[in-house]
Amino acid sequence: MPDTKSGRERKGRGKRQQLEDHLARRELEADDEPPEPTSDVTDTEYLVDLDE
């Protein structure tokens, strides 16, 4: 069967709906509070204090 524009558009809408469903499900399953940031020594060597 040949590829048609309407078929591609229909598949695109299906993929968009699938992505929206996935993101909504992930948001519902997420914790209410984000995790606390950790202070690693390796991270601090890349931070620059602009006040200096």
Phi and psi restraints in degrees (value plus and minus 20) as a CYANA .aco file:
   2 PRO   PHI     -90.7   -50.7
   2 PRO   PSI     134.6   174.6
   3 ASP   PHI     -96.9   -56.9
   3 ASP   PSI     107.9   147.9
   4 THR   PHI    -139.6   -99.6
   4 THR   PSI     133.3   173.3
   5 LYS   PHI     -81.1   -41.1
   5 LYS   PSI     -61.4   -21.4
   6 SER   PHI     -84.7   -44.7
   6 SER   PSI     -55.1   -15.1
   7 GLY   PHI     -86.5   -46.5
   7 GLY   PSI     -61.3   -21.3
   8 ARG   PHI     -85.0   -45.0
   8 ARG   PSI     -60.6   -20.6
   9 GLU   PHI     -84.9   -44.9
   9 GLU   PSI     -59.5   -19.5
  10 ARG   PHI     -84.3   -44.3
  10 ARG   PSI     -61.4   -21.4
  11 LYS   PHI     -86.1   -46.1
  11 LYS   PSI     -57.8   -17.8
  12 GLY   PHI     -83.4   -43.4
  12 GLY   PSI     -61.0   -21.0
  13 ARG   PHI     -85.3   -45.3
  13 ARG   PSI     -57.5   -17.5
  14 GLY   PHI     -85.1   -45.1
  14 GLY   PSI     -61.3   -21.3
  15 LYS   PHI     -87.5   -47.5
  15 LYS   PSI     -59.1   -19.1
  16 ARG   PHI     -83.7   -43.7
  16 ARG   PSI     -63.5   -23.5
  17 GLN   PHI     -83.8   -43.8
  17 GLN   PSI     -59.7   -19.7
  18 GLN   PHI     -83.9   -43.9
  18 GLN   PSI     -61.3   -21.3
  19 LEU   PHI     -85.7   -45.7
  19 LEU   PSI     -64.0   -24.0
  20 GLU   PHI     -81.8   -41.8
  20 GLU   PSI     -61.1   -21.1
  21 ASP   PHI     -82.5   -42.5
  21 ASP   PSI     -62.4   -22.4
  22 HIS   PHI     -83.6   -43.6
  22 HIS   PSI     -65.5   -25.5
  23 LEU   PHI     -86.0   -46.0
  23 LEU   PSI     -58.9   -18.9
  24 ALA   PHI     -85.4   -45.4
  24 ALA   PSI     -62.5   -22.5
  25 ARG   PHI     -84.1   -44.1
  25 ARG   PSI     -61.9   -21.9
  26 ARG   PHI     -84.3   -44.3
  26 ARG   PSI     -58.3   -18.3
  27 GLU   PHI     -87.5   -47.5
  27 GLU   PSI     -58.8   -18.8
  28 LEU   PHI     -88.6   -48.6
  28 LEU   PSI     -52.0   -12.0
  29 GLU   PHI    -104.7   -64.7
  29 GLU   PSI     -29.7    10.3
  30 ALA   PHI     -92.6   -52.6
  30 ALA   PSI     136.8   176.8
  31 ASP   PHI     -86.4   -46.4
  31 ASP   PSI     134.4   174.4
  32 ASP   PHI     -88.2   -48.2
  32 ASP   PSI     -55.9   -15.9
  33 GLU   PHI    -130.4   -90.4
  33 GLU   PSI     119.6   159.6
  34 PRO   PHI     -89.4   -49.4
  34 PRO   PSI     134.7   174.7
  35 PRO   PHI     -84.8   -44.8
  35 PRO   PSI     129.7   169.7
  36 GLU   PHI     -87.3   -47.3
  36 GLU   PSI     117.9   157.9
  37 PRO   PHI     -88.8   -48.8
  37 PRO   PSI     123.9   163.9
  38 THR   PHI    -125.8   -85.8
  38 THR   PSI     128.9   168.9
  39 SER   PHI    -125.0   -85.0
  39 SER   PSI      78.3   118.3
  40 ASP   PHI    -114.2   -74.2
  40 ASP   PSI     126.3   166.3
  41 VAL   PHI     -83.5   -43.5
  41 VAL   PSI     -57.4   -17.4
  42 THR   PHI     -86.8   -46.8
  42 THR   PSI     -49.9    -9.9
  43 ASP   PHI     -93.9   -53.9
  43 ASP   PSI     -53.2   -13.2
  44 THR   PHI     -93.2   -53.2
  44 THR   PSI     -41.1    -1.1
  45 GLU   PHI     -90.8   -50.8
  45 GLU   PSI     -38.0     2.0
  46 TYR   PHI    -115.8   -75.8
  46 TYR   PSI     -29.9    10.1
  47 LEU   PHI    -100.5   -60.5
  47 LEU   PSI     119.9   159.9
  48 VAL   PHI    -138.2   -98.2
  48 VAL   PSI     112.5   152.5
  49 ASP   PHI    -107.2   -67.2
  49 ASP   PSI      94.9   134.9
  50 LEU   PHI     -99.6   -59.6
  50 LEU   PSI     -29.1    10.9
  51 ASP   PHI    -100.2   -60.2
  51 ASP   PSI     -29.7    10.3
